[in-house]
Amino acid sequence: MTTQIAITLSIVVGALVLFGIDRLRVDVVALLVLLAVGLTGLVGPEEVFAGFSNPAVITVWAVYIVSGGLFKTGVADILGRFILRLSGESEMRMIAVIMLVCGIISAFMNNVGATAMLLPAVVSISRETKVPVSKLLIPLSFSSLLGGKLTLIGTPANILATSIVAENGLPTFGFFDFTPIGLVVFGIGILYMVFIGRRLLPVRDAPGEEQATRDLRNYISEVQVLPDGSLANRTLFESRLGADFDLIVIAVIRDEVELAYFDRDTCILPGDILLVEGKADNLIRAKDDLGLAIAAEPHIHFGELDDDSAHIVEATLAPRSAMVGRSLRSIKFRDRYGFNVLAIYRQGEVITRRLQSVELQFGDALLLQGPRHRLSGLNIKNDFMVLEPVTISARHKRKMPIAIALMVLVIGLALFANFHISTAMVIGAVAMVLTGCLTMDEAYQSIDWRTVFLVAGMLPLGMAMETTGTAQYLADILLGFVGGLGPIAALGGIYILAALITQPMSNAAAMVLVVPIALDTALSLGANHLTFTLAVVIGAATSFLTPVGHKANVLVFGPGGYKFFDYARVGALLTVFLFIASMIALPLLYPLFP
């Protein structure tokens, strides 16, 4: 083993460790990899930053913008009604239709975007039909991962694998070359979830409106502001009810009428009735310190609040939210959005204490209470997703046919006009802005910049693996283990390697590491390099075992009320079935020897 191979392997191992421990963001890890490859001289100064101009990276951000145009124009509303009309109230049919629709959408837009698009509609369908949401959201997430294998633009991993093959001077994939094997794994995924997986899914309620009314009633109290108390004639902000006593004001009742709107600057008058949420000991402290009277006979019950001014709704952090790692206090949530946070649902735990100090995590489900007319404000900055249908403006709805037509145009340019996929996607992205489907600011907000930097930062490592001979070295080791058992065994080894590596890191990063090994393994055997590359693509899509295996899994984690091992219980058998099916189907659909 040469010194360069040893250095390259050290960087690979270091990246795997950093991805696995999840202390640094994935884009930061990718930039550290880029610097390590450049500073050690494994690639030249021109190549080390070449990833940022790579067609794969251009295609990735353009796909996000096109997807954003489809999302903003209300395609999700149409799809939600379509799912409900087709599935009725049958759980089996509902799972099948949800997976079919989500998978087809994922074939033409980013799979996290497809999950985010349908998530509010599926939660709404669950409430209407009384089918537990936990029976529907893992199928939604898994179908987005499987549907992403149907076309070239289904996931950044597909785009990246195609680019790596082309950069090695080998024939690469067309737009629908993924489709035959994609249909096999997608079909098996649907059949598995309908007949087996749904029996393994938990029956668990997420924190919805009915549960909120039931569970929070014990924490709701009614207090009256006494004329001689220190709270009288002070604003809610000055009252320090939240900061000092961990009490949330849910409603203000003045002269027996609930105020339609209140905020931190609302002045509290003597005789006002405050409906507050919090623990009894905190309430008693506030009573003694501020001069409050706890009502023996409530004037209004939690469930009787005006639904327009005190609407209860769930929301979750959006895939590209800037709020991850920030507390509700630091972002001034109540002032910015007009909603109180009643509880945070995280990994099976309901958090109701010191909510203002809790740092938000991707996958959190927030139980909110506030005026219905401000729901749309939660979605504006792409930081939160409301888990119920939000009215789309008439201006955006009028653009829906244009957005769909532009998506069709992109596909047509790539298929029939021989445009490179990056060029076709950029045309579609620019057209989305020019036609008003979304603004330029919304276009920037639609891009998952973490993925862009992840792909651009990891690409030089892929180059280094080829130029230093590391990929060939690892391919020789793999062939030493399974080569004597024939090419099918080597294909299986590549598949398993990709499936294992994708668990601690994104499937895009797994492409950079495993595709070069797959190419060298195939060339050493004289086998079809496309078949081996597809084994990597499918293997890296099997992120079914943990909620952190893929962003789509994390996105449904809180809203579905899931626990960590729910994913492994449902996904383990699916992973085995897909491996067996892929080993049978790949050599049949893509001959092992050209």
C-alpha positions, 0 to 999 in steps of 0.5 A: 500500500502506497503512502497516497493510498494510506492518506486517502484511506485515513481521510475516508475513515475520518469522514465516516467517523465524523458523519457517524458521530454527527457532531458536525453538520454534514456540509462542514464535514464535506468541506473538511474533507475537501481541505484535507484532500487539497492540503495533502496534495492528493488532487491539484489546486484546480481539481480541489474546488472543481466540485462546485462547477460540476454538472452534478452540483448544478443539477442538484440545486436546479432540481431543488428550485424546480421542486420549490416551484411545484410546492409553492403553487399548491400541487400538494393540495390537489394530490391530497384530495386525489389520495383521499378520493382513491383510497377511501377509508381502507388502511391498505388502500390508503398506504398503497395510494400514498406510496404510489403517489409519493414515489411517482412525485419523488421520481421527478423532484427531490425525495425530501421535498416530495415527503414534505409536500405530502406530509400535511395532506397525509396528516389531514387524511389521518384525522379525517379517516381516523387511521392512526398517523403512525400507520401512514408516515413511515410508508410515506417516507420509505416510498420517497426513498424508493421512488427516487430510484425511478429516474435520473433526477429522483435523488442527488445520489442518482445525479452524482453516480451518473456524473462519476461514471461519466468522469471516468470516461465510461458510458453513463445513464440516460434519464429513464435508465434507472426505471426498470430496476427502480420499478422492481424495488418500488413495487416490492416496497409497496407490496411489502408495506401493504401486506407485511410492513403495516402489521409491524407499524406501531399504533401510536398517536402524535400530539394532535388537537384531540390529544392536546385538549385531553392531555393539556387540560390538566395543565390549564388554569384560569387566574384573575388579575387582582387590582392591587397585584403587581401584574396589573397595568403591565404588558405580558412581556413585563409580566415575566410569566414565561421567563420567571414562572414557565407559564404560557398565556393561552387566552386573555378574557376581558369583560367576559369576552376573549381578546381576538388578538394579543401579543407581548405588548398587550397591557394586562388590566385589573380584572382580566382573566388569563388562561395559562398553561403550566405546572401547579407549583409554578402557578402557585409561585406566580399567584403569591408573587404577582397577586393573582386569584386562581378561579374556582369555577372556570369562565371558559374551558380549553376546548371552548376557545374561539377556534379562529383566535386560539386554533391548535395546530401541529408544525414541524421543522422544515427540511431546510429550516434555519431554526435547528439548534436555536431556542424559541426565546432566541428566535422570539417565536411568539412575537414573530409568528403569533403562536404559543408553543404548548408542547414539543414532541421529540423521540417519543417524549413530550416536553412541556417544561421550560419550552422557551429554552429548548433548542429545536431539533430537526424532526421535532413536532411542535404543538401550537396555539394561536390565530388561524389567520396567521398559519400561512406565516409559519410557512413563509420562510421555509422554517416550519411546516404546518401539518394541516392544509394551508390556503394557497394564494390565488396568485400561486394557484394560477401558476400551478399549470405553468409549474407542471408544464415546466417540469414536463418541458425539462424532461422533454429537453433531456429526453428528446432534444439531447440537452444535458440534464444540468442545462435542462434543469437550469432552464426549468429553474430560471423559467420558474422564477421568470413565470412567477411560480416563485420569487428569486428569494423563494428559489434560494430558500428552496435549495438545500445548501447543505446537500449542495456543499456536501456533494461539492465537498465530497467530489474531490475525495472521489477523484482522489480515490481514483487517481491514487489507486485507492478505489482499485486497492479496495476493489482488489480486497473485495474481489479477494473475499468474494471474487472466487464465488463469481460476479453475482457475489461481487455484485452482492458485496458492492450492494452490501457495502453501499447499504452499510456505508449509507447508514452513518452518512447521506447516500450522496456521500456514499456514492462518492466512496463506493461508486469508484470501487464498484467501477474498478471491481466491474472493470477487473471482472470485465463486467458491465460497470452500469450494473455494478453502479446500479447496485450501489445506487439501490443499496445506498437507498436502503436507509430504512433502519434508523430515523437518522438514516435519511432526512425523509425519515427524520421529517416524519419522526415527530409528526408520526409519534415514532420511537427510534426502533420503530424504523428498524422493526419495519425496515429490516425485513424490507432491506432483506427483500430488496437485496434478494430482489436486486440480486435477481433483477439486476443481472436480468435487466442489465446484463452482467457482461456487455 
